[in-house]
Amino acid sequence: MRVLLIIVVFNFETGSELETNQDFTNEPDCHAAALSSFQELDEAVQIRAMDIPEGQEMLEGTMIAYGEVGHEIGMYACNLLRSWAG
Protein backbone atom coordinates (compact mmCIF):
# COMPACT_ATOMS: atom_id res chain seq x y z
CA MET A 1 0.00 0.00 0.00
CA ARG A 2 1.27 3.47 -0.92
CA VAL A 3 -0.17 6.77 0.25
CA LEU A 4 0.23 10.00 -1.70
CA LEU A 5 0.57 13.33 0.11
CA ILE A 6 -0.50 16.38 -1.87
CA ILE A 7 0.28 19.57 0.01
CA VAL A 8 -0.31 23.17 -1.08
CA VAL A 9 1.16 26.06 0.88
CA PHE A 10 -0.64 29.33 0.18
CA ASN A 11 1.66 32.24 -0.61
CA PHE A 12 -0.22 35.24 -1.92
CA GLU A 13 2.97 37.17 -2.74
CA THR A 14 4.82 34.65 -4.89
CA GLY A 15 2.12 32.10 -5.68
CA SER A 16 1.14 28.91 -3.94
CA GLU A 17 3.62 26.05 -3.72
CA LEU A 18 2.63 22.46 -4.54
CA GLU A 19 4.49 19.47 -3.18
CA THR A 20 3.79 15.76 -3.57
CA ASN A 21 5.28 12.75 -1.82
CA GLN A 22 4.37 9.10 -2.31
CA ASP A 23 6.86 7.59 0.15
CA PHE A 24 4.26 6.70 2.77
CA THR A 25 2.97 3.21 3.51
CA ASN A 26 0.12 4.34 5.78
CA GLU A 27 -2.15 7.34 6.26
CA PRO A 28 -1.10 8.26 9.83
CA ASP A 29 2.51 8.78 8.69
CA CYS A 30 1.26 10.90 5.79
CA HIS A 31 -0.84 13.10 8.09
CA ALA A 32 2.09 13.46 10.51
CA ALA A 33 4.37 14.60 7.69
CA ALA A 34 1.82 17.19 6.55
CA LEU A 35 1.45 18.51 10.10
CA SER A 36 5.22 18.74 10.46
CA SER A 37 5.49 20.68 7.20
CA PHE A 38 2.90 23.21 8.33
CA GLN A 39 4.47 23.50 11.79
CA GLU A 40 7.61 24.77 10.07
CA LEU A 41 5.51 27.72 8.92
CA ASP A 42 3.49 28.22 12.10
CA GLU A 43 4.07 26.24 15.30
CA ALA A 44 0.47 26.85 16.41
CA VAL A 45 -1.03 25.42 13.21
CA GLN A 46 -4.46 23.82 13.47
CA ILE A 47 -5.61 21.21 10.98
CA ARG A 48 -9.31 20.73 10.21
CA ALA A 49 -11.25 18.87 7.56
CA MET A 50 -12.28 21.08 4.69
CA ASP A 51 -15.95 21.99 4.67
CA ILE A 52 -16.97 21.17 1.10
CA PRO A 53 -20.11 22.95 -0.11
CA GLU A 54 -22.82 20.65 -1.40
CA GLY A 55 -22.52 19.97 -5.10
CA GLN A 56 -18.80 20.74 -5.33
CA GLU A 57 -16.21 18.09 -5.97
CA MET A 58 -12.99 18.02 -3.98
CA LEU A 59 -10.28 15.49 -3.34
CA GLU A 60 -11.55 13.17 -0.62
CA GLY A 61 -9.98 13.84 2.78
CA THR A 62 -8.85 17.38 2.00
CA MET A 63 -7.65 19.13 5.14
CA ILE A 64 -7.06 22.86 5.72
CA ALA A 65 -4.18 24.23 7.81
CA TYR A 66 -4.94 27.38 9.80
CA GLY A 67 -2.27 29.64 11.26
CA GLU A 68 -2.18 31.07 14.77
CA VAL A 69 -4.42 34.02 13.89
CA GLY A 70 -6.95 31.80 12.10
CA HIS A 71 -5.99 32.43 8.47
CA GLU A 72 -5.58 29.58 6.00
CA ILE A 73 -1.93 28.77 5.35
CA GLY A 74 -2.44 25.72 3.17
CA MET A 75 -4.24 22.50 2.44
CA TYR A 76 -3.36 18.86 1.98
CA ALA A 77 -4.77 15.42 1.31
CA CYS A 78 -3.44 11.92 1.96
CA ASN A 79 -4.84 9.42 -0.49
CA LEU A 80 -4.25 5.75 -1.21
CA LEU A 81 -2.61 5.19 -4.57
CA ARG A 82 -4.69 2.77 -6.56
CA SER A 83 -1.75 1.70 -8.70
CA TRP A 84 1.93 2.49 -9.03
CA ALA A 85 4.87 1.48 -11.13
CA GLY A 86 7.56 -0.75 -9.67
Phi, psi and omega per residue, in radians:
M1 nan 2.337 3.075
R2 -2.147 2.489 3.125
V3 -2.098 2.324 -3.136
L4 -1.757 2.235 3.029
L5 -1.775 2.156 3.016
I6 -2.006 2.073 -3.078
I7 -2.229 2.345 3.104
V8 -2.154 2.170 3.075
V9 -1.812 2.137 -3.118
F10 -1.344 2.242 3.062
N11 -2.430 1.815 -3.021
F12 -1.376 -0.173 3.111
E13 -1.536 -0.772 -3.063
T14 -1.966 -0.074 -3.098
G15 1.787 2.609 -3.099
S16 -1.181 2.631 -3.133
E17 -1.925 2.303 -3.141
L18 -1.897 2.356 3.103
E19 -2.386 2.451 3.046
T20 -2.226 2.656 3.123
N21 -2.665 2.199 -3.141
Q22 -2.044 0.516 -3.099
D23 -1.541 0.115 -3.047
F24 -1.662 2.518 3.094
T25 -1.867 -0.046 3.070
N26 -2.690 2.748 -3.089
E27 -1.180 -0.695 3.127
P28 -1.000 -0.696 3.108
D29 -1.151 -0.648 3.109
C30 -1.103 -0.839 3.130
H31 -1.097 -0.676 3.120
A32 -1.120 -0.688 3.120
A33 -1.162 -0.703 3.105
A34 -1.108 -0.797 3.121
L35 -1.035 -0.784 3.133
S36 -1.057 -0.715 3.112
S37 -1.075 -0.773 -3.135
F38 -1.262 -0.530 3.097
Q39 -1.162 -0.414 3.044
E40 -1.159 -0.477 3.118
L41 -1.547 -0.633 -3.092
D42 -2.705 1.931 -3.085
E43 -1.043 -0.479 -3.087
A44 -1.638 0.360 -3.093
V45 -0.968 2.511 3.038
Q46 -2.136 2.343 -3.132
I47 -1.913 2.264 3.090
R48 -2.414 2.646 3.084
A49 -1.107 2.468 3.126
M50 -1.240 2.335 3.068
D51 -1.488 1.884 -3.063
I52 -1.683 2.069 3.130
P53 -1.038 2.527 -3.129
E54 -1.004 2.365 3.110
G55 1.604 -0.190 3.110
Q56 -1.705 2.546 3.096
E57 -1.736 2.443 3.133
M58 -2.618 2.669 3.094
L59 -0.987 2.202 -3.116
E60 -0.975 2.375 3.089
G61 1.412 0.282 -3.133
T62 -1.151 2.277 -3.128
M63 -2.040 2.594 3.105
I64 -1.955 2.398 3.091
A65 -1.790 2.204 3.141
Y66 -1.948 2.382 3.098
G67 -1.360 3.115 -3.063
E68 -0.976 -0.632 -3.114
V69 -1.629 0.180 3.019
G70 1.600 0.062 3.125
H71 -1.536 2.661 -3.137
E72 -1.286 2.220 3.103
I73 -1.908 -0.155 3.109
G74 2.976 -3.060 3.124
M75 -2.625 2.759 3.098
Y76 -2.727 2.880 3.039
A77 -2.562 2.476 3.029
C78 -1.972 2.052 -3.081
N79 -2.314 2.481 3.105
L80 -1.162 2.261 3.041
L81 -1.344 2.279 -3.115
R82 -1.398 -0.475 3.068
S83 -2.715 2.749 3.102
W84 -2.734 2.730 3.133
A85 -1.463 2.523 3.025
G86 1.732 nan nan
